[in-house]
Amino acid sequence: MSSSLYSRRTLLKLAAGGGLAATLSGCSSGPPPGTATWSMWSSSPEELKVWNDFSRYVEKTMRVRSLSSLTPSAGYAPKLDLQLVSGTASLVTALNGWMIPTYAARGSHRALDDLIAQDPDFDQDDFYPASQSISSFAGKTYAIGFDVAPAVLYFNKTLLDKAGIDPPSRTEPMTWAAFRELAIELSGPKGQYGFTCAPLMDDLISWIYSAGGNVMNKKQDASALDSPESLDGINFLVDLFVKDRVTPPISNLVTEDALANFLQGNVAFMQNGPWQVLNVRDAKFEWDIVPFPAGPAGSTPRVSGSSFAIPAGVEGDDLDLAWRLLKTLTSTGALDIYARAGRNNPARFSAGSAFEPPPANLGIVQQILAGKVGGGHPYDVTTNWNRIKQLLAQDLPRAFLGEVTVPGVLRGLTPQLDVLMRQHKDAVRQATEDA
């Protein structure tokens, strides 16, 4: 068992922040000392194989026993909360980018800057800038990335060829106007559609960023969804659904699946990330990817990523082992395993070449991350992002059905968003003072 010990104040913050029961479980027997323990989400046989390969790599490289705790993605965060509070968390835990501010503000994970500064063998510059940004909170590094990727545009080349339309440029992002025109043209035949994406914030945010907007203002203490720029992005995407009708009919807002729509072969374009490459390879048609369409602020889609972090209570010999383990899990050798499996784009420059086609234009992902083509916008999230997403998911998707107007939805949401933004600002201030 790792020595994840917390002060009473930190325990109370964790319990309150995670909505956990007041009664905390005691420490139970765990693996022998010196075991490299780490946690990760895993929801499919393909993912399980990757993490088993990681575990073998850890044992070969570190010459210690590797013990991974794998949990389906939907239950990962609740289980991690319980483990952190009870002191049974692994030495290293995986964190999705949206989780990092939440856990850093709670004090559940430690900043890594001192370990990085003391380790001449660790090259932080080998990680994409977007990954470093996603892994940071309040000016400190709380995690080390293992994957990072921008949203891109998948296209059905077979369908475009059938319509006599040349594929979009491999490197030059289409303008919004050009993309809309193509989507409308390719929606002409019955049962054929020009575009698909999820009617949720994770996809909507790329259009907001490309319009020059954001969810929060620069001070991060109020909503910015009702700014002119944000409204431009929201309205453009909603109009594709409601006015232009270039998307497949929505049968259920909760379960709408852009990937399933695209794989049917009758949708020309899909907004998604490289993490879907493995699944799209099952398509029965020829396809490829191109940069995200460029809005008023350019092609600046959401860049998301995941990282490994160390719980705050890991100390002494355990901390030395945890740092070695974290470095091994995010090393070029480990990320080459991840890349070859086609799971996602590795967070390191030096591992990028291992992520091989198809699609033929897959290299565009690394070029976007390096700032050579288009651009990207690290996903700006708050310390209470899960609550903000839940709030936005209540009413905003109805705009994609044409049931409510965008201004009407935002009038109702903005006061509640402002409260959550102020709470986020207070959490950042408190975390900074406690540091």
N, C-alpha and C positions, 0 to 999 in steps of 0.2 A: 504493500500500500504506500502511496506517496505521502509525504509529510505535509499535506495541504491544511495548515492550521490557520485559523482566522481569529481576529479580535472580535469581542462581543459586538462592537459597533459595526464591523464589516458584516458579521453574520446577520444582524438585524437589517442592514441595507440590502443584503442579498435576498433575504426572506421577503422583505417588502417589495423589492423590485421585481422579483420573480413570481409573486403571488403564491409563495410556498406555505405549507402548514407551519405553525409555530413550533411544533415539536420536531426536533432535529434528531436524526438517527445517529447512533454512535458508530465508531470505527469498527469495521469488521475485518476478519483476516483477509489478507490479500496476497499478491505474488511475493516471492522472496526478494530481499533487498538486492539492488543492482539490476532488476528487470526493467527494460525500456518499455514503459507503458504509454500508450497513446490512444486517443479516441477519434473517431471519424464517423460520418454518416455513410450508410451504404444501403441502397434500396433495390439492388438487382444483382443477378449472378455475375454480370460483367463487372460491376463495381467491386464485388467481393473478390474476384480474381485479381484486380488491380491492387487492392489493399493487401491481399495475401502475398503478392509479388513484392510490395513495399516491405512487408514484414521480413521476408527472406533477405531482402537487400540490407535492411537494418542489421540483422544478425550476422551477415557476411562482412559488412563494413565495420560494425562496432564490436563484434565478437562478444555480444551479450544476448540474453534471451529477449525477444521482442514479443510483447503481448498487446494486441490491438483490441479495443472495445468498439465494436461496430453496431450502429443503431440506425434503423430506418430514418430517413431525413425528417419526416413529420414529427417523430418523437425525440429527435436529437437534443433540441434546446431544453425541453422539460427535464430530460434525464440528466443533462449536464448541470442544470440548476441544482438538482437534488444532490448530485455528486459533489459539487463545489461546497454546498452548505454542510454536508455531512463529512467532508474531509476525505472523500474516497475518489476524487477526480484523478485522472491519469496525470503523469508528469507533463505531457504535452497534449493539448486539446485543439482540435480543428475548429475554426470559427469562420462562418460566412462573413463577407464584408459588412453586411448590415448589423451583425451582432457585435462588432468590435467596439463602437462607441458605448453601447449598452453595458458590456462587461467591464470595459475600462473605467467608466464612470462609477460603477458599483464598487470598484476596487477588487474585483474577483480575479483579475489577471495583472501580472506585473509588467511594468515598462522594461524594455529590453536594451535600452540605450547603453547602460553600463556594461552589459555583457558584450555588445557589439564593439564598444570602444576598447575593451580589454583583449579582443581577439583579432590579432593581425591576419589570421587566415580567412576571416569572413569578409567577403567582398559585397557590401550592400549595393554598390553601383551596378552589379550584374543583374539586379532586379529592375523591371520596367518601372519608370516613375509613377505610373498609375497604380501599380501594385503597392509601392511604398506609401502613396497617399492613402489608399484604402486601408492599409494596415496601421495607420497612425491615428492618434487622438490627442487633442490639446497640445500639439507640438512634440509629442513623444511617440516612439515606435512601440507598439504593443504586440505585434505579430510579424511573422515572416511569410510572404506569399508562396503558395504553390501553384495557383492558376490565376489568370487574369485575361479578360477578353472584352472587346467592344461588341455591341450589337451590330449585325451586318444584314445585308439583304440577300436572301436566297432567291434564285429564280429557276423556273422550269424551262430549260433550254429547248426541250422537245416541243413544248407548247408554243414558245416564241417562234421556233423554226416553222411550225405548222401554219402560223399566222403570217409568215413572211417578214418577221421583225428581227432585225439584228440585235444581238445581245448588248446590254449596256457596257460602257467602258469598264475595263478591268481595274482602272486606277483613278479615274475622274468621277467623283460622285455626281449623280444626276441632280438637277435642281428639283425642288418640290413641284414646280409647274410641269417639268418634263415627266416626272414620275407619275403625277396625277393623270396626265394625258395618256400615258401608256396603260395605267391601271384601268382607265375608262375604256380604252380601245380593246383591251384584252378581256373585258367583261361582256363583250357583245354577244357571243353565242350563248344559247340557253344552257344553263348549268355550268357555265365557265365564269371564273371570277379573277379579278386583277390582283387582289391583295388579301392577306390575312395576317392578323396579329391578335394578341389577347387584349380584350378591352379593360385592362387593368393598369395600375400605376407603373409597374415594372416595364411595360412596353411604352406607355404614354410618355414617360419621362424623357425618352430619347428625342421625341418631337419637341418637347418643351425646351430641352437644352439647345437643340438646333435652331430654335427660334430666339434664343438669347434669354430665356426665362429660367425659373427654378421653382422648387416647392417652397423654399424659405428665402427670406431676404438676406442681405449680406451680414447683418448683425445676428442672424439666426434666432431672432426673438419674435418673428411674426411670419405669417404665410405670405407667399408671393405668387400664389396661383392665380390671383385676380389681377396681376400686372398685365400691361398690354402685350408684352412679349410672351408670357406664359399662355395667355388667352389665344394668341396666334397659333401656338403649337397645339393646344387642346382642340381648338375649333377646326384646324386643318385635318387632324386625324378623325375627329367625330364626323366631319362632313364626308369623309371617304366612306364611312359606314351608313350615314343617314341620308345625305343628299345624293352623292354619287353612286351609292349602292354597288360598290365594287368588291364587297366582301361577302363571303358565304353567310346565309341567314344565321343569326344567333339563336340556338335552341335553349341554351341555359348559360346564364352569365357566370355561374360558379364553375362549370365544367368545360367551358369553351376551350377548345384545344387547337391552336394554330397549326401545330405540327401534324395532327391528324388530318386537318383540312388540306394541307400542302401535299401530304403523301397520297391523297386520293388522285392526284395527277391533273386536276382541273383548276388549279390556282396558279397564277403566273408568278407572284412574288410573295415571300414570307419574311417578316421581320423576326429575327431570332439571333442566337449567339452561336459561336463555334462549338459550344457544349452539345449542340444537337447534331453535329456532323456524324457521329457514330450512328445515330438513329436514321438520319436522312440517307445514309449509304444503303439502306434497304429499299429506297425508292425504285420504282419500275420504269423510270424515265431519266433522261440526261439532265443534269443540273449543275449549278455552280453558285458562287457567291460574289458579290460586289459591295463596294462601300455603301454606307447608309446615305440616303438622299440628303442633299445640302439645303438647309433652310436659310433664313435671314442671317443667322450667326454661323453658317457653314455646316459641314458634316461633323457634328459633335455628339454622337450617340452615347448612351450610358455605357460606362466601362465597369464591369463587376469583377469581383475576385474573391478568393478564399485563401485563408492563411492558417498557420499553426502558431499557437501561443502557449505560454507557461502560466499556470495558476499562481496567484500571489503568494500562497503559503508554502510553495516549494522552496526549500532552503538547504544549505550545507552540501553534503555529497549528492543529495537528490538534485539540487540545482545544477551542479556540474554535469550530471548525467542527462538532465533535461535539456540543457543547452546543446550538448553533443548530439542528442537525439533530434532536436529541432533542426539543427544544421544538416543532419543526415537526411531527414525527411524532405528537406527543401533543397538538397544538393542537386547538381546537374545530373548525376547518375540516377537519382530517384525520379527526377522530373522527366528524364528520358523515358523511363518506364511508363509514366503517366501519359506522356505525349504519344508514344507509339500505340498505346491502347485507344487513342482517339477520344479521350475523355474531355479534354479542353486544352486551351493554350497554356503552356507552362509560364510561370511568372518570371523566369530568368531569360535574359538574352541568349545565354550560352546553351539553353535547352530547346530553343525555338525550332531549330532545324529538324528535330526528331519528329515533329508533328507533320506527317506526310499526307499528300493527296491520296484519293480524291477528297474534295473537288480540286480542279486544276488550279484555281486561283486562291488556294488556301493561304499562300504566303502573304496575301493582303492583310491578314490579321496582324502579323508582326510589323508590317509597314505602318499600319494605323497606330499601333502602340508606340512605335518609335517616332511618330510624328512626321513620317515621310509622305503619307497619303491621308487626305482628310484629317481626321482628328478623333478625339474622344473626350469624354467628360467623366471623371471618377464619380461614382454614385454618391451624391451628397445625402447622408442620412443623419438622423438625430439619435440621442441616447434613449429615446422612446419610439423608435421608428416603427416597431411592430404595432403600437397603438395608433400611430398616424396612418399606416397602411390599412388597418382594420376600419378606421373611420372613413377613409377615402373609398374603400371597397363597398361601403354601405349604399351610397347614393350615386357616386360618380359614374359607375358603369351603366346606369339607366339612361345617361345621355347618349350612349352608343345605340340604344334602342329607339331614340327619338321621343322617349316618354317625358323628358324634362330638358330644358335648355341648359347650356353650360353656365351662363350667368346665374340662372335660378339655383342650380346646384351649389355654386360657390357662395352665394349669399347665405345659404344655410350652413355650409361647412366652415367658412372662414372664422367665425367667432370661436368655434371649438378648436380649430387648428391653431389659432393664436394662443389659446390657453396651453395647448401641448407644446408649442414652440417656446413659450415663456418657461414652462417647466424644464424643457431641455436646456435652456440658457442657464437656469439656476443649477441644474445638475453639472454642467460644464464648469461653472464658477466654483461650486463646492468641491468638485474633483481637483481643480487647479489649486485651491487653497489647502486641500489635504495632502497634496503631493510634496 
